[in-house]
Amino acid sequence: MDHIVTVQDAVTAFEPWMEPTDAELDAIERELPLISAEVELLDAQIIVIDRTPTELDERRIRRARRRVLAAHRDHVNGLSGQTGGAA
């Protein structure tokens, strides 16, 4: 019986060079408010996915959308300040 063997490293293998760089971690940290706002919007939308939204649900979704837009604006403005030009 022949054994089938892979010649590649395991998919979950750990190598020090596979770690995110400091610049990548900083970018994630800068995007965190936007990511959190998007998760909040998604949560509000999931709540009403199988029912008719109440007035409170609609307000929650509107607030979450405004937070996403504000977080996106702040993120883009922050990027333009870092690069020295418009994003």
ChimeraX attribute file (.defattr): number of C-alpha atoms within 10 A of each C-alpha:
attribute: neighborCount
match mode: 1-to-1
recipient: residues
	/A:1	3
	/A:2	4
	/A:3	5
	/A:4	6
	/A:5	6
	/A:6	7
	/A:7	6
	/A:8	6
	/A:9	8
	/A:10	8
	/A:11	6
	/A:12	6
	/A:13	7
	/A:14	10
	/A:15	7
	/A:16	6
	/A:17	7
	/A:18	8
	/A:19	10
	/A:20	10
	/A:21	10
	/A:22	9
	/A:23	9
	/A:24	11
	/A:25	12
	/A:26	12
	/A:27	12
	/A:28	13
	/A:29	12
	/A:30	15
	/A:31	16
	/A:32	14
	/A:33	18
	/A:34	21
	/A:35	16
	/A:36	14
	/A:37	21
	/A:38	19
	/A:39	14
	/A:40	19
	/A:41	20
	/A:42	14
	/A:43	15
	/A:44	20
	/A:45	17
	/A:46	11
	/A:47	13
	/A:48	14
	/A:49	10
	/A:50	8
	/A:51	8
	/A:52	10
	/A:53	14
	/A:54	10
	/A:55	9
	/A:56	9
	/A:57	15
	/A:58	15
	/A:59	13
	/A:60	17
	/A:61	21
	/A:62	14
	/A:63	16
	/A:64	21
	/A:65	18
	/A:66	14
	/A:67	19
	/A:68	21
	/A:69	15
	/A:70	15
	/A:71	20
	/A:72	18
	/A:73	13
	/A:74	16
	/A:75	18
	/A:76	15
	/A:77	14
	/A:78	14
	/A:79	16
	/A:80	13
	/A:81	12
	/A:82	11
	/A:83	9
	/A:84	8
	/A:85	9
	/A:86	11
	/A:87	12
